[in-house]
Each structure stands twice: as C-alpha cells, then as structure tokens.
Amino acid sequence: MSKPIRVMAFALVAMLFSSAAAAQGFDLRRLFFGAGVSQNMVSGLDNGTGFQVFGGYNFPAIARNFYVDAEAGYMDTGKLKATGCTGSFCNATASGLWGSGVARYMVAPNVELLGRAGYDFGDDDGFLFGVGAGYIVSKNLKLRLEYVARDHVDSLQFNVVFYPW
C-alpha cells in the first residue's frame, strides 16, 4: 500500500476516534495501557515469538454489558525463519503500528468476550481482525488471550492491560 494511502487511512481512523471521544466527553480515567507476548505464524515460515505494546480508551457502555474501546499500538513478530533454510537471509520479521476498535461483551462479572477490527500500518499493512477473551483481575488489571489475523501474520497473543487511574 502506498504511503499517502496509509497516511490518509491513519488520519481517518484518528478523526473517528477523536470525534467519538469528544462526543462522549474525554475522561482520563478511561485511558489504559498494555503489553504482551505473541506467537506469530506466517505460511512457509517457522513461528516467531514477538511482543506488542498498546494504549487505548474505553467508552461508556453502549448497551447492557456491551462496551467499545479504541486501541492503538506497536507489534513486532520476532524472527520468523524459513523452514529448512540455512543461509544468512533466512530470517524475516514484521513490525509496525496498528489501530483498532474493540467490542467487549461481559459474560460474567470478571469475564469478557472480545472482537477486534482495525488496520495495520506496518510491514503487514492491511486490515486486521481478532477474537478473544479477557479476565478482570481487579479494577486496575486485566488479562487477555486473543487470536489476531492480519494479511500475512496470524498471532496468538497474551496481553496484560493496566488501568492506572
């Protein structure tokens, strides 16, 4: 994807998130941060262990037990090695920024189901989709397990989400 199209897509996503935040009234206590590890899979390559860091904003409930968040972050796949390759050009990596909307549905007081849709602006640019579950440890700490599919990289992710306020 060309750079101007990436910039326009990023600007559109940023405008949507900022207008939604303005309509709801921005509240610092709704900001959160997170990080995690991922097992990344690309067809024809051995799996790589990578990481991601992200931040987000959770909006007030839009229906009973149903919430929507806006998230943006950075991911790195770690080294992905070509199967059976022994040369010096066998390793591949993918990394970059991404943004997504996350729908959360509370199925129990401490358990939520997640759905994610967004866009990756990095090496694996294109749309991304994911599903997962979260366990709320306390009002400041949440654990998540998600499967996220991009154009070329699929990731199984374990993330820790921290609400500092």
JOFEN-V350222 format. One record per pair of residues at least 6 apart in sequence whose ideal C-beta (glycine too) atoms are under 7 Angstrom apart, sorted by the first residue. I is the first residue (numbers start at 1). J is the second residue. If there is no record, write none. Layout:
# JOFEN-V350222
i | j
I | J
I | J
This chain:
# JOFEN-V350222
i | j
1 | 125
6 | 121
6 | 125
9 | 119
10 | 121
13 | 99
13 | 119
17 | 70
20 | 59
21 | 57
24 | 59
24 | 60
28 | 165
29 | 165
30 | 57
30 | 58
31 | 55
31 | 57
32 | 55
32 | 56
32 | 58
32 | 161
32 | 162
32 | 163
33 | 55
33 | 162
34 | 54
34 | 159
34 | 160
34 | 161
34 | 162
35 | 51
35 | 52
35 | 53
35 | 159
35 | 160
36 | 51
36 | 52
36 | 157
36 | 158
36 | 159
36 | 160
37 | 49
37 | 51
37 | 158
38 | 50
38 | 51
38 | 52
38 | 155
38 | 156
38 | 157
39 | 47
39 | 49
39 | 155
39 | 156
40 | 47
40 | 48
40 | 50
40 | 77
40 | 78
40 | 80
40 | 153
40 | 155
41 | 47
41 | 154
42 | 80
42 | 152
42 | 153
44 | 82
44 | 83
45 | 80
45 | 81
45 | 82
45 | 83
45 | 92
46 | 80
46 | 81
46 | 83
48 | 77
48 | 78
48 | 79
48 | 80
49 | 78
50 | 75
50 | 76
50 | 77
50 | 78
51 | 76
52 | 73
52 | 74
52 | 75
52 | 157
53 | 73
53 | 74
54 | 71
54 | 72
54 | 73
55 | 72
55 | 73
56 | 69
56 | 70
56 | 71
57 | 69
57 | 70
58 | 67
58 | 69
59 | 67
59 | 68
59 | 69
61 | 67
62 | 68
65 | 105
65 | 106
66 | 105
67 | 104
68 | 101
68 | 102
68 | 103
69 | 102
69 | 104
70 | 101
71 | 100
71 | 102
72 | 98
72 | 99
73 | 98
74 | 97
75 | 95
75 | 96
75 | 98
76 | 93
76 | 95
77 | 93
77 | 94
77 | 95
77 | 153
78 | 93
79 | 91
79 | 93
80 | 91
80 | 92
80 | 93
81 | 90
81 | 91
82 | 90
94 | 122
94 | 123
94 | 124
94 | 153
95 | 122
95 | 123
96 | 120
96 | 121
96 | 122
96 | 123
97 | 121
97 | 122
98 | 118
98 | 119
98 | 120
98 | 121
98 | 122
98 | 128
99 | 118
99 | 119
100 | 116
100 | 117
100 | 118
100 | 128
101 | 117
101 | 118
102 | 114
102 | 116
103 | 115
104 | 112
104 | 114
105 | 112
105 | 113
106 | 112
107 | 113
110 | 135
110 | 136
111 | 133
111 | 135
112 | 133
112 | 134
113 | 133
114 | 131
114 | 132
114 | 133
114 | 134
114 | 144
114 | 146
115 | 131
116 | 129
116 | 130
116 | 148
117 | 129
118 | 128
119 | 127
119 | 128
120 | 126
120 | 128
120 | 150
124 | 150
124 | 151
124 | 152
124 | 153
126 | 150
126 | 151
128 | 148
128 | 149
128 | 150
129 | 149
130 | 146
130 | 147
130 | 148
130 | 149
131 | 146
131 | 147
132 | 144
132 | 145
132 | 146
132 | 147
133 | 145
134 | 142
134 | 143
134 | 144
135 | 142
135 | 143
136 | 142
137 | 143
139 | 163
140 | 162
140 | 163
141 | 162
142 | 161
143 | 160
144 | 159
144 | 161
145 | 158
146 | 157
146 | 159
147 | 156
148 | 155
148 | 157
